[in-house]
């Protein structure tokens, strides 16, 4: 899981759904190994992961992207302030326009960070203390056993 967390913001946004599923399957095998479950079991893997407090690969990706997007929050806040036109609900929440996601641009980490910026709750976006904001983001994805 350490290697997965270390590379989540760089590699996980750019891999395909099939590759993401393969990583999740490998992670599930590790959970089965730790819990001494047979390879073929009727027990729900998501239930076991929830009970053990282990996040899914998609949750790890989203959490790491949110942390990285918060580190670039000045860029996104400036981008929102520079929008012209009437004040909409999205603009008042601090949402930004989604970048072009066609082709290779959709697989870039910067595109994924810009998209996930709109999913970060407003109270985290406006938090000035980086440590507190980091704890708030981690608490969004914390699974308590």
N, C-alpha and C positions, 0 to 999 in steps of 0.2 A: 504494500500500500504506500510505502514511502516513495518509491519510484513513480508510482501513479500520481501522487500529490505533487511531486517535484516537477513533473512535466505536463500537468493537466492544462495549464493556461496556454501552453505552446502547441502541444500535439493533439489533444482531445477535440478541440473545435474543428480541426481540419480532417479528421478521419471520417470514413463512411459509417453508416449505420451498421453494416455487416461487421466491420472491424470493431466498432463499439460493442456489439453483441459478443464477439469473440473474447474481448477483454472481460466482459461481465461473466461469461461462462467460465473463464479461467479463475476469476475471483470467487465464483460460486463453488468451484472445485476445491479451492483453498478453504472455504468455510466448511464444506463437507468434511474435509480432512481434519480440521481443528475440532469439529464437533463429533467426530467418529460416526458420521452417517454413511450409509451405503451409497454407492454411486447412483443407483436408481432408487429413488425414494418417493413416497407420496406426500411428503412433508413440504409445505410451501417454503421456498428458499427466502422469499421476501419477509416472511414471518420470522424465520430464524435470524436473518440479518437485522431486523428491527429489534428483536429480543437481545441480540448481542451488541447493538448500537453501531453496526457497520453500515456505512452509506453505500448506495449504488454508484456505479461509474458515472452515470449522468448527474447525480447529485454532487459528486466530487468535481466534475467538470464545471457545473454551474457555480458552486461555491468558490472555486479558484478564479473563475472568470469575474465573479462579483468583487472579490478582493482586489483583483488587478484593475478592474474598471474604477473602483473607488480610488485607487492610487492615481488614476488619471482624471479624477473628478473635476479639476479646474478646467480641463479641456472641454468636458461635456457641459459644465455650467456656463462657460463662455459661449459655447456653440448654441445653447438654448437662449442666452441673453441676446445673441446677435440675430435671432430669427425676426423677420419683419412680418408685419401684418397684425391681425386682431389677436387678442389673447384668448386662446382656446383652453379647454380643460387639460389637454396634454401639455400645453406650454406652461400652464400654471403649476402643474405637477412637476415640471422640470424634465419632461420627456424630450428626447431629441428625435430628429428624423432618421429613419433607418437608412443605412448606406446601401449602395447597389450590391445585391447578393448574387448576381448572375455569374456563372462560370467560376473562375479561380478566386474572384473577389469574395465570394460567399464562404470560402474555406479559410480566409485569413483570420488570424487571432484578433486583429483590430476590429474587424467587422463583427465578430462574435461578442467582443466587449461592448461595442456600441449598441448592439441589440439587447444585451443583458442589462445595460444601464437602465433601460426603461422598466425592468422588472425589480430593481432595487427599491425597497420601500422609501417613501419620501423622508421619513425621520432619519434614516441612515444616510441618505444623500446629503442632507444639510448638516450632518454632524461634523464639527470642526476637529474633534479629537480622533486621530487615526486609530489609536488603540481601542477606543470605545466602539468606533464603527466596525472595526475588525471583529470584536467580540459579538457585536450585534449580528453581523453577517454569519458568523459561525453558529450562533444560536438559532438562526433560521433553519440550518441543516443538521442541527444536533438531534441525534436519536437517543433517547434515554431508554435503557433496558428495563 
